[in-house]
Amino acid sequence: MTNTQFQQYKVWDLPTRVFHWANFITITSLIFVGIIMLFKKELGITSLEAKVSLKEIHVIIGYLFVLNFTWRIIWGFIGNKYARWKQLIPHRGFKDELRSYISSARNCEPPQYTGHNPMGRLAIIFIFLLMTTMMVTGLIRAGTDIYYPPFGSLAADYIAAPGTDPASIQPYVATGTDEEKVKNLKSFKGPFGTIHIYTSYVLMFMIVLHIFFVVRAEIVEGGSLITAMFTGKKLLTKNPVDLD
Ligand code: HEM
């Protein structure tokens, strides 16, 4: 019988872990409400009030998602070594490192990392880019669809008919609006809605892939990846290749 020696490394700091789980909860909730919005007819949701309320709930959760993500972007400049953008953004020699990681992973002898392995880096950067797209298109839709901040007052000011107080304009109600400008706003917001929905499909796919590969890496490579996102500590059996 062999005795495996574990070495413990403190990796993810508290703000990074809080971000990760808050991000998981807000995105799961946004997807849940988003799917209800997509299938509202099938679910028998037909009244205008209910449709607008669903959008309002989605947008309020969206603000929490945006705040949490914005905080993570800032933390990437001031957090510990493992939270920094330098850990994620590919550096010089990254291609070779990626190639060698993939070939050793294929031979079931992957090296261990205290931070992210090269595939993990790429996946996280891609997921962050998708999240940025969701954030920008979501905020634009929130403004142009239901006149919520930060762009809602701009959109309401634009479509308000002369003499109408823009604050009195209600989503999907024509009263007090200029018909021509409502049409212009509709064609402006259309592409943002399309990007929002298709990016959400790619993000959903990436979330499934992320969970699959994290579980696989935990089984094949060890390192207690999943518990590390709760405790911040990785347990490694080999010498990590990314310690300087
Ligand atoms: C990862 C984050 C997000 C996901 C997965 C997501 C997902 C979705 C989905 C599936 C829909 C349904 C699309 C439809 O009914 O056509 C939707 C609609 C919408 N989302 Fe998001 N969303 C996210 C973030 C946000 C954010 C941050 C905001 C704004 C604060 C936002 C605002 C909206 C609005 C206003 C709609 C309704 C637009 C429409 O009816 O076309 N979303 N979202």
Residues whose N, C-alpha, C, O or C-beta is under 5 A from the ligand:
A	BS01	HEM	I27 L30 I31 G34 I35 M37 L38 K55 H58 V59 G62 Y63 M134 M135 G138 L139 R141 A142 D145 G193 I197 S200
